Amino acid sequence: MKEIIRKYKAQATKLLHLFENIYSWLPVASLIDDHIFVTHGGISDITDLNKINQIKRNKVCSFRKYIKEFLYD
């Protein structure tokens, strides 16, 4: 984010909103051959995969808690 602000000063806010919109439509994880779970950072031993399946796409506020759990914890 700092790099975008530094490089695209006047348009940085607009660009960051665009990225946020685009990323809200992308899958945060994938399942390969029904048994390999692939995600940005991994999942913890307390991650509930049923909650991940319930995530409605493009609803950032409604699932932000779960994304933080399995991407960053």
Backbone torsions as a table, in degrees:
resi	resn	phi	psi	omega
1	MET	NA	-42.7	179.5
2	LYS	-60.6	-38.1	179.7
3	GLU	-64.3	-41.7	179.0
4	ILE	-63.6	-44.4	179.0
5	ILE	-62.6	-41.9	-179.8
6	ARG	-66.3	-44.0	-175.5
7	LYS	-79.0	-35.7	-171.1
8	TYR	-119.7	38.6	-174.0
9	LYS	-24.7	-67.2	-173.5
10	ALA	-68.5	-30.2	-177.0
11	GLN	-104.2	5.4	-173.5
12	ALA	-59.1	-46.1	-178.3
13	THR	-62.4	-44.8	179.2
14	LYS	-62.5	-42.1	-179.4
15	LEU	-66.3	-42.4	179.0
16	LEU	-64.0	-38.9	176.4
17	HIS	-64.4	-39.0	177.4
18	LEU	-62.2	-47.1	178.1
19	PHE	-60.0	-43.4	179.5
20	GLU	-60.1	-42.3	178.3
21	ASN	-64.2	-45.4	-179.9
22	ILE	-62.1	-48.8	-177.9
23	TYR	-65.3	-26.7	179.3
24	SER	-67.6	-18.2	178.5
25	TRP	-95.2	-14.2	-179.0
26	LEU	-81.6	149.3	176.1
27	PRO	-68.8	141.5	176.8
28	VAL	-87.6	-11.3	179.4
29	ALA	-157.5	163.3	177.6
30	SER	-137.1	154.8	175.6
31	LEU	-116.5	121.9	-177.9
32	ILE	-104.6	128.1	179.1
33	ASP	51.4	34.3	177.3
34	ASP	59.0	15.1	178.1
35	HIS	-150.1	-4.3	176.8
36	ILE	-112.5	114.1	-179.2
37	PHE	-93.7	120.0	-177.6
38	VAL	-116.6	126.4	178.6
39	THR	-144.5	171.6	-176.7
40	HIS	-55.4	-53.7	-173.8
41	GLY	-118.6	-11.1	-178.1
42	GLY	108.4	-178.9	179.3
43	ILE	-126.2	157.2	177.3
44	SER	-94.2	173.2	179.8
45	ASP	-72.1	-8.9	177.8
46	ILE	-103.6	2.5	-179.6
47	THR	-69.7	130.2	179.5
48	ASP	-96.1	107.7	-177.8
49	LEU	-63.4	-26.0	176.4
50	ASN	-64.7	-36.5	177.0
51	LYS	-65.6	-38.3	178.5
52	ILE	-62.5	-41.7	179.6
53	ASN	-65.6	-23.2	-178.4
54	GLN	-85.9	-6.2	-176.9
55	ILE	-65.1	127.0	174.0
56	LYS	-88.1	128.8	-177.2
57	ARG	-70.3	153.9	179.8
58	ASN	58.6	35.9	176.0
59	LYS	-130.8	65.4	-171.0
60	VAL	-49.3	-48.3	-175.8
61	CYS	-63.7	-35.5	-174.2
62	SER	-73.7	-22.0	-178.3
63	PHE	-126.8	12.5	-179.6
64	ARG	-54.9	-41.0	-179.9
65	LYS	-57.6	-44.2	-177.9
66	TYR	-72.1	-37.4	178.1
67	ILE	-61.8	-46.5	178.0
68	LYS	-58.9	-39.5	-178.0
69	GLU	-61.1	-49.2	-174.6
70	PHE	-96.7	-5.2	174.5
71	LEU	-99.5	-32.5	-169.4
72	TYR	-121.4	-12.4	-179.6
73	ASP	-84.7	NA	NA
